[in-house]
Structures are given as C-alpha cells and as structure tokens.
Amino acid sequence: MSLYESNYLRLAQLAGDLRSLPERSVSRVTGDCTLLLCVCERARYTCELLLTYLLPTVRPPLQLERVPNLRLRLYHDARLLEARGAGEVAPERELHRCWQRNMMVNKWLEYCAERGHEFVRGAGDHRSG
C-alpha cells in the first residue's frame, strides 16, 4: 500500500487537488514530450484516469502516438493511486505484474516532476521552459 500512497502523492505534486481534476490536462516542458492526463470516469470515491505521453510518429502521416498509455485508478478517501492492468493474466503472475506496473508509474511520475511537468489547475495546458 505504501507504493500506492507514493503514487498518489507524486500525482498530486503534478496535478494539485486530485478531487477536482479537469476532464483533460496537458503539460508541456521544453526538451520533453507532451504529458496528457484524462479523467475517464468519476465516481464518489474513485476516478479512472489515463496518463500518457504524446509522441510524434517518425513516419508520415505524422500523428501522435500514446506511449505509455496507462490506466490508473485514484481512490480519493484512501489517498491511493493504482496502475490498472490490461488484459487477462494468470492469477499467479498478476501480483508480480501489479508490482511492476505500480513501480513504473511511481518512477515515471517522479521523472515527470523532475523534468518540470505540472498540470495547471483548471486551465488544462501548461507551458514552461
């Protein structure tokens, strides 16, 4: 659970009040990819989020690719953030994969903060650099 708590705190560092996230937030900093945070679903005590980098493709037609495209579940009352799995995994492997996903989210959120990413509260777009 301490990993999920750390994930929550790291996201709060980037996005501020997690209970009042806008539907879509974008952070742009010089020398790094555009970071996108979307609220997919809201419930009383939880939110489903999508966190991704928008990477330009190298081959025409130029498009934006979403990598990694992470689904997250935010638990407001418990102040936890959990990376969600995609697809079916054998139960004996799920715990290990869950740990890996959440460690990756934790390190990525730390990296984004170090790079200067920040989601503007309510405006949805931040530019710095």
Secondary structure as UniProt FT lines:
FT   HELIX           2..15
FT   HELIX           18..20
FT   STRAND          24..29
FT   TURN            30..31
FT   STRAND          34..42
FT   STRAND          46..56
FT   STRAND          64..75
FT   TURN            76..79
FT   STRAND          80..83
FT   HELIX           91..115
FT   TURN            121..123
FT   STRAND          125..128
//
